[in-house]
Amino acid sequence: MEVRQAGRQPLRVLVVEDDEQMASLLELVVQMAAPGAEVERCADVGDAEERFSPSRHGLVICDWNLPGRPGIALLRTVRAVEPRVPVLMVTGRTDRASVITARAQGVDEFIAKPFKPEQLVERLRRYLPAAATDPAAGQPAEADAADLAAWLEALDDAALEAPLAARVGGLVTQAIEDEPPDLEVLAETWSQQPALCGRLLALANSSAFNPHGRLCGSLLEALQRLGWRTSLNVACLLALRQGTKLEDERLSRRLEAELDLCERVAERVGELAREAGVDPAPLEGAALMHRLGELCTLLHIALWEEQTGRRAEDAQIDAAVRRFSRDFAHRLKTVWRYPQPLRALIAAIYALAPGTSRRELLLLRLAGGSVHGDLDAEQEARLRRLVFD
């Protein structure tokens, strides 16, 4: 989905930052402030001058200290071409003379590093078109929203979200830290959060962090690639937007039940993996993400209730979960770029292909069948023989 301004042109934001991790963070902040916005990134003023077009870009975010010419030079270029495009200067320079110089050149906001991501999100929203920050952006038109099933059917990939559990814990608020946490401890703590795991994997596997095409398959690998600061900021930003406490208590209870189911499968497969002498971490991660479709469906039912002012009947909720969960899960895995090995682990929780002998897949099916109750005694005994004999 593309966020669109008046005239139906897509909103594009030009980010000029030479530090790769800071540029990725700024891109993420933009997308949190305006879901679906396109972000163009460049590392120096010369490249930015070639790319900038007032007909294409609705916002410019620029560092001051850049290789070659300083960011203030780009500000002069932009203002000479289009004085109405908002320009935000994000920099470590906070001295009074720099602020005065930037203001004189027409900067709209002067944002000092280090910044709190949640505050930058709010400041960005002041300069974005109303359609970009509208919670209903990317949702079906109101005229089509009366029927819940039709509304869910019309959701495009960019509109899909999965709720983040409130159990992320205190580390979410530590995005600006002086001492790095132990990444193994961080991975263990966050492994209980399926939506957070999914987003971290998606970011780590994106072109910004994965230029060589080597996909991360575990949360620890994603944290190692992203670095602790970016990882903490991702968690902080997600926590701002999502949670398990919905206005409709029925949906909140169902959301919690789905998360509990994820945790129970993860606990069971961890027990079985340790008994079998298999590394439990990737299996637990797959188990924690195996209900993303259900989580996504419940969240969007809540958004439908909020937008329409109507209350879904229990039968409607049941039907929607049955109809859309599998499709939403598949689309989220595609949008978030789940590597194929991870998809295979998740799928094994529900079923195995004929002739499967890989122990990790057998363990996941055992755990999934045990918790979901869809294995009979004979099937369970056979799987145990294949794993442990």
C-alpha positions in Angstrom: 0.0 0.0 0.0 1.2 3.5 -0.7 0.1 6.4 1.5 -1.3 9.1 -0.8 -1.6 12.8 -0.6 -4.0 15.1 -2.3 -3.9 14.5 -6.1 -3.5 10.7 -5.4 0.3 10.9 -5.5 2.2 8.6 -3.1 3.9 10.1 -0.1 7.7 9.8 -0.3 10.1 10.8 2.4 13.7 11.6 1.6 16.1 10.5 4.4 19.7 11.8 4.1 21.9 10.0 6.7 25.3 8.3 6.2 25.1 6.1 9.3 23.4 2.9 8.2 21.7 2.0 11.5 20.5 5.5 12.1 19.1 5.7 8.6 17.2 2.4 9.2 15.9 3.7 12.4 14.7 6.9 10.8 13.0 4.9 8.0 11.2 2.8 10.7 10.1 5.9 12.5 8.7 7.4 9.3 6.8 4.1 8.6 5.4 4.1 12.2 4.3 7.7 11.8 2.8 7.1 8.3 2.2 3.4 7.6 2.8 2.6 4.0 4.9 5.7 3.2 7.8 5.2 0.8 11.3 6.1 2.0 14.2 7.0 -0.2 17.6 6.9 1.5 20.9 8.5 0.5 24.1 9.1 2.3 25.3 12.5 1.0 24.1 15.8 -0.2 25.1 15.3 -3.8 23.0 12.1 -4.1 20.1 13.8 -2.3 20.2 16.8 -4.6 19.9 14.5 -7.6 17.0 12.6 -6.1 15.0 15.4 -4.6 11.9 16.4 -6.5 9.1 18.6 -5.1 6.6 16.5 -7.1 7.8 13.3 -5.5 8.8 14.1 -1.9 6.5 15.4 0.8 9.1 15.5 3.5 12.9 15.6 3.9 14.8 14.3 7.0 18.5 15.3 6.9 21.6 14.9 9.1 23.9 17.9 9.4 27.3 16.1 9.5 27.5 14.3 6.2 30.5 13.2 4.0 31.5 16.0 1.6 29.1 18.9 2.1 27.0 19.4 5.3 23.3 18.8 5.4 22.6 22.5 5.6 23.7 22.8 2.0 20.9 20.5 1.0 18.5 22.7 2.9 19.4 25.6 0.7 18.9 23.6 -2.4 15.5 22.3 -1.3 14.3 25.7 -0.3 15.4 27.2 -3.6 13.3 24.6 -5.5 10.3 24.2 -3.2 9.9 26.4 0.0 6.8 24.4 1.2 8.3 20.9 1.6 8.9 20.3 5.3 12.6 19.7 6.2 13.6 18.2 9.5 17.3 18.4 10.6 18.2 15.5 12.8 21.7 16.0 14.2 24.0 15.9 17.2 24.8 19.6 16.8 22.7 21.4 19.5 24.7 24.6 19.9 22.8 27.9 19.6 24.7 29.0 16.5 23.8 25.9 14.6 20.1 26.2 15.5 20.0 29.8 14.4 21.8 28.9 11.1 19.3 26.1 10.4 16.3 28.3 11.2 17.6 31.0 8.9 17.9 28.5 6.1 14.2 27.5 6.6 14.4 24.2 8.6 11.0 23.3 10.0 12.3 21.2 12.9 15.7 20.9 14.6 15.9 17.5 16.3 18.8 16.7 18.5 20.4 13.2 18.8 20.0 11.1 20.7 16.2 11.3 20.4 13.4 9.2 21.9 11.7 7.5 18.9 8.2 7.9 20.3 8.7 11.7 20.5 10.1 11.8 17.0 7.0 9.9 15.7 4.8 12.5 17.2 6.8 15.4 15.8 6.9 13.8 12.3 3.1 13.6 12.3 2.9 17.4 12.4 4.4 17.5 8.9 2.6 14.6 7.3 -0.6 14.8 5.3 -3.7 14.0 7.3 -4.3 10.8 5.2 -0.8 9.5 6.1 -1.4 9.6 9.9 -5.1 8.6 9.8 -5.5 5.3 11.6 -8.0 4.3 8.9 -5.5 4.8 6.1 -5.2 1.7 4.1 -8.5 0.4 5.4 -11.6 -0.1 3.2 -13.8 2.9 2.7 -16.6 3.5 5.3 -19.3 2.6 2.8 -17.7 -0.9 2.4 -17.1 -1.3 6.2 -20.6 -2.3 7.3 -20.0 -5.9 6.7 -17.1 -7.3 8.8 -16.2 -10.0 6.3 -16.1 -7.6 3.4 -14.0 -5.2 5.4 -11.5 -7.9 6.3 -11.5 -9.2 2.7 -10.5 -5.7 1.4 -7.5 -5.3 3.7 -4.3 -5.0 1.6 -0.9 -6.4 2.8 0.4 -3.0 4.1 -2.6 -2.6 6.4 -2.1 -6.0 8.1 -0.8 -5.8 11.7 -0.3 -8.4 14.5 -0.7 -7.3 18.1 2.3 -7.0 20.4 1.8 -8.6 23.8 2.2 -6.3 26.8 4.7 -8.8 28.2 7.7 -7.3 26.4 8.8 -6.0 29.7 11.0 -3.2 30.9 13.6 -3.6 28.1 11.1 -1.9 25.7 11.7 1.5 27.4 15.5 1.2 27.2 15.9 2.3 23.6 18.4 5.0 24.7 20.9 3.1 26.8 24.5 3.6 27.6 25.4 -0.1 28.3 24.4 -2.8 25.8 22.4 -5.7 27.0 23.5 -9.3 26.6 22.0 -10.3 23.2 21.4 -13.9 24.3 19.5 -12.6 27.4 17.6 -10.2 25.2 16.7 -12.9 22.7 15.5 -15.2 25.5 13.4 -12.3 27.0 11.8 -11.3 23.7 11.3 -14.8 22.4 7.9 -14.8 24.2 6.6 -12.1 21.9 5.6 -13.5 18.5 4.8 -10.1 16.8 8.1 -8.6 18.1 10.1 -11.6 16.9 8.4 -11.3 13.5 9.2 -7.7 13.1 12.8 -8.0 14.2 13.3 -10.9 11.7 11.6 -8.9 9.0 13.9 -5.9 9.6 17.0 -8.0 9.8 16.1 -9.7 6.5 15.2 -6.5 4.7 17.5 -5.1 2.1 18.8 -2.4 4.5 20.3 -5.0 6.8 20.7 -7.9 4.4 22.5 -6.7 1.3 24.0 -10.2 0.6 20.8 -12.1 0.8 21.6 -14.3 3.8 18.4 -14.6 5.7 18.2 -14.8 9.5 16.2 -17.7 10.8 16.4 -17.0 14.6 15.8 -14.1 16.8 19.3 -14.1 18.2 20.7 -13.9 14.6 18.4 -11.0 13.9 19.5 -9.1 17.1 23.2 -9.7 16.2 22.6 -8.3 12.7 20.5 -5.3 13.8 22.5 -4.4 16.9 21.1 -3.8 20.3 20.1 -0.2 19.9 18.1 -0.7 16.7 16.5 -3.8 18.3 15.4 -1.9 21.4 14.0 0.9 19.3 12.0 -1.5 17.2 10.5 -3.0 20.4 9.8 0.5 21.8 8.0 1.7 18.6 5.9 -1.4 18.3 4.9 -1.1 21.9 3.6 2.4 21.2 1.2 1.1 18.5 0.0 -2.3 19.7 -1.0 -4.2 22.8 -3.2 -6.9 24.0 -5.7 -4.8 25.9 -8.4 -4.0 23.4 -11.6 -2.0 24.1 -13.7 -5.1 23.5 -13.0 -7.4 26.5 -14.1 -10.4 24.5 -11.4 -9.8 21.9 -8.9 -9.1 24.6 -9.6 -12.4 26.2 -9.3 -14.2 22.9 -6.1 -12.4 22.1 -4.6 -13.5 25.4 -5.8 -17.1 24.8 -4.0 -17.2 21.4 -0.8 -15.9 23.0 -1.1 -18.4 25.8 -1.5 -21.1 23.2 1.7 -20.0 21.5 3.5 -20.1 24.8 2.2 -23.5 25.7 3.4 -25.0 22.4 6.8 -23.3 22.8 7.1 -24.7 26.3 6.2 -28.2 25.2 8.5 -28.2 22.2 11.3 -26.9 24.4 10.8 -29.8 26.8 10.8 -32.3 24.0 13.8 -30.8 22.2 15.9 -30.9 25.4 14.9 -34.5 26.0 15.9 -35.3 22.4 19.2 -33.4 22.6 18.1 -30.9 20.0 18.6 -27.1 20.2 15.2 -25.8 21.4 15.6 -22.1 20.5 14.5 -22.1 16.8 11.7 -24.6 17.6 10.4 -22.4 20.4 10.6 -19.3 18.1 8.5 -21.0 15.5 6.0 -22.1 18.1 5.6 -18.6 19.4 4.8 -17.3 15.9 2.4 -20.0 14.8 -0.8 -18.1 15.6 0.0 -14.8 13.9 -3.0 -15.2 11.6 -5.4 -15.5 14.5 -3.8 -12.6 16.3 -3.9 -10.4 13.2 -7.6 -11.3 12.6 -8.6 -10.4 16.1 -6.8 -7.1 16.0 -8.5 -6.1 12.8 -11.9 -7.0 14.1 -11.2 -4.6 17.0 -10.2 -1.9 14.4 -13.4 -2.6 12.5 -15.4 -2.1 15.7 -13.6 1.1 16.4 -14.1 2.5 12.9 -17.8 1.6 12.5 -18.9 1.9 16.1 -20.5 -1.6 15.8 -20.0 -4.6 17.9 -19.2 -7.9 16.2 -21.3 -10.9 17.2 -19.5 -13.9 18.7 -20.6 -15.9 15.6 -19.1 -13.3 13.4 -15.8 -13.4 15.3 -15.7 -17.2 15.0 -16.4 -17.1 11.3 -13.8 -14.4 10.6 -11.1 -16.2 12.5 -11.8 -19.4 10.6 -12.0 -17.7 7.2 -9.1 -15.2 7.4 -6.5 -16.4 9.9 -4.6 -18.7 7.5 -4.6 -16.2 4.6 -3.5 -13.3 6.9 -0.7 -15.5 8.4 0.6 -16.4 4.9 0.5 -12.7 3.8 2.3 -11.6 7.0 5.1 -14.1 6.4 5.5 -12.8 2.9 5.5 -9.2 3.9 7.8 -9.8 6.8 10.1 -12.0 4.6 10.1 -15.1 6.7 12.8 -17.4 5.4 11.6 -20.8 4.1 13.2 -22.9 6.9 11.2 -20.9 9.4 8.0 -21.3 7.5 8.6 -25.1 7.4 9.0 -25.2 11.2 5.8 -23.3 11.7 3.9 -25.5 9.3 5.1 -28.6 11.0 3.1 -27.6 14.1 -0.1 -28.3 12.2 0.9 -31.1 9.8 3.8 -33.1 8.3 4.4 -34.0 4.7 4.4 -37.7 4.0 7.8 -39.3 4.7 9.1 -36.4 6.9 12.1 -37.6 9.0 13.7 -34.4 10.2 13.7 -34.5 14.0 13.0 -30.8 14.4 9.8 -31.1 12.4 8.7 -34.2 14.2 9.2 -32.5 17.5 7.1 -29.5 16.5 4.3 -31.8 15.3 4.5 -33.7 18.6 4.3 -30.4 20.6 1.6 -28.9 18.4 -0.5 -32.1 18.5 -0.2 -32.4 22.2 -1.3 -28.8 22.9 -3.9 -28.6 20.1 -5.2 -32.1 20.8 -5.3 -33.2 17.2 -3.0 -36.3 17.5 -4.5 -39.6 18.6 -2.5 -42.0 20.8 -1.2 -44.1 17.9 0.0 -41.1 15.9 1.7 -39.7 19.0 3.4 -43.0 19.7 4.7 -43.3 16.2 6.2 -39.8 16.3 7.9 -40.5 19.6 9.5 -43.6 18.1 10.8 -41.7 15.2 12.3 -39.0 17.4 13.6 -41.0 20.3 14.4 -44.5 19.1 
